[in-house]
Amino acid sequence: MANIARQSGFVTEARQAARQLWQAHQTLEKLQAEWDALDYGTTLTEEAFGGENAPVTAADVSAVVFATANAIRGLLDTGHATNLARLL
C-alpha cells in the first residue's frame, strides 16, 4: 500500500510541477506585452530595483522575460507543450 501511495504522490507532484511551469511561462509571455506597451526598457526607474529587487537590473529582468521565455517557447513548440498539457 505504501508503494501505491508514493506512486500516487509522485504523479501528483509531477502534475503540480507541470502546472507551475506552464503558468510561469504564460506569465512571462504576458509580461513581454506589458514590457513593450509600457516601454520598460527605457522607463523602469531605479526605485523599481530597490529593496527586495536589489541587485537585479533591467537587463536581468529583460533577459528572463524575453530571452529565457522565448527559449522555453521554442522548446514547447517542438512538442513539449503537449507533454505538459497532458498533465495539466
Stockholm file with secondary structure:
# STOCKHOLM 1.0

chainA/1-88         MANIARQSGFVTEARQAARQLWQAHQTLEKLQAEWDALDYGTTLTEEAFGGENAPVTAADVSAVVFATANAIRGLLDTGHATNLARLL
#=GR chainA/1-88 SS CHHHHHHHHHHHHHHHHHHHHHHHHHHHHHHHHHHHHTTHHHHCCGGGGSGGGTTCCHHHHHIIIIIIHHHHHHHIIIIIHHHHHTTC
#=GC SS_cons        CHHHHHHHHHHHHHHHHHHHHHHHHHHHHHHHHHHHHTTHHHHCCGGGGSGGGTTCCHHHHHIIIIIIHHHHHHHIIIIIHHHHHTTC
//
